[in-house]
């Protein structure tokens, strides 16, 4: 084994990361399961304190394929969402709307729209490719007593993002994002999210995500349960015809 490589294995992440791009690469290289199956409770809270709760079943394979079925409440039962990301062409995003008996295709021009009335947009539902952003290390900080880096990510113009930049608080020990602020094209803070996770097998699995749109004073809480990892999900599942089939 190369001696320099062996030395690098012994160094903590905090010493390996010197630039914003270094930190972004550490985040990108974190171990991720081949696939994940989970149940999710999504609670939406309006500025008046009114709440709406949705029950969801989701299956993800890698970072580029996801299918979601809404199971409750009754008026949303059967609605489903499919995402397939591509490296060389526009991503595919489709919604099955049983009450209209139709598939809605989400074009790239609509990716800033809200997903099912939540504080997540369709863009938030897609993964971020490392080379589609530029990165700056804003400094080091503590978040709830945990040592973090503050990392700024700026989308490149060709991405046509609905955001101007993101600022993330990244845990130094394992490059896990604990909090992130997202700014709109006018440069104003649009929303922030906080993330809680736990170790499952060899992965850090998200257990709770809280998102607040500060301009609308609206929040979304996501709770993840019954998480199964590396179950061998078949690629054939991620097809438009399966949107109509509740799990």
Long-range contacts (C-beta under 8 A, 24 or more apart in sequence): 12-172, 12-173, 13-172, 13-173, 13-174, 13-175, 14-147, 14-172, 14-173, 17-137, 17-149, 17-172, 17-175, 19-135, 19-137, 20-135, 20-136, 20-137, 20-151, 20-152, 20-153, 21-135, 23-135, 23-137, 23-149, 23-151, 23-170, 23-175, 24-130, 24-133, 24-135, 24-151, 24-153, 25-130, 26-170, 26-175, 27-151, 27-170, 27-175, 27-177, 28-130, 29-175, 30-174, 30-175, 30-176, 30-204, 31-202, 31-203, 32-62, 32-63, 32-203, 33-201, 33-203, 33-229, 33-230, 34-61, 34-62, 34-230, 34-232, 34-233, 35-59, 35-60, 35-61, 35-62, 35-229, 35-230, 35-231, 35-232, 35-233, 36-60, 36-205, 36-227, 36-228, 36-229, 37-226, 37-227, 37-228, 37-231, 37-233, 38-224, 38-225, 38-226, 38-227, 38-228, 39-224, 39-225, 39-226, 40-222, 40-223, 40-224, 40-225, 41-221, 41-222, 41-223, 41-225, 42-116, 42-118, 42-220, 42-221, 42-222, 43-220, 43-221, 43-223, 44-117, 44-118, 44-119, 44-218, 44-219, 44-220, 45-218, 45-219, 45-220, 45-221, 46-218, 47-216, 47-217, 47-218, 52-117, 54-116, 57-247, 59-233, 59-237, 59-247, 61-233, 61-235, 61-237, 61-238, 63-127, 64-127, 65-235, 65-238, 66-125, 66-238, 67-237, 67-238, 67-242, 67-243, 69-243, 69-246, 69-247, 70-116, 71-246, 76-116, 77-246, 78-244, 78-246, 79-116, 80-243, 80-244, 81-115, 81-116, 81-125, 81-243, 82-238, 82-239, 82-240, 82-242, 82-243, 83-125, 83-126, 84-238, 85-126, 85-127, 87-129, 91-126, 93-122, 93-125, 93-126, 94-240, 94-243, 95-243, 96-240, 96-243, 96-244, 98-244, 103-240, 103-243, 108-160, 111-162, 112-162, 118-211, 118-220, 119-191, 119-211, 119-212, 119-213, 119-216, 119-218, 119-219, 119-220, 120-211, 120-220, 121-162, 123-161, 123-162, 123-163, 128-153, 132-156, 132-158, 132-159, 133-159, 138-167, 140-172, 141-169, 143-169, 143-178, 143-179, 144-178, 146-171, 146-173, 146-178, 147-171, 147-172, 147-173, 148-172, 148-178, 163-190, 174-204, 176-204, 184-215, 188-215, 189-214, 189-215, 190-214, 190-215, 191-215, 200-227, 200-229, 201-229, 201-230, 203-229, 205-229
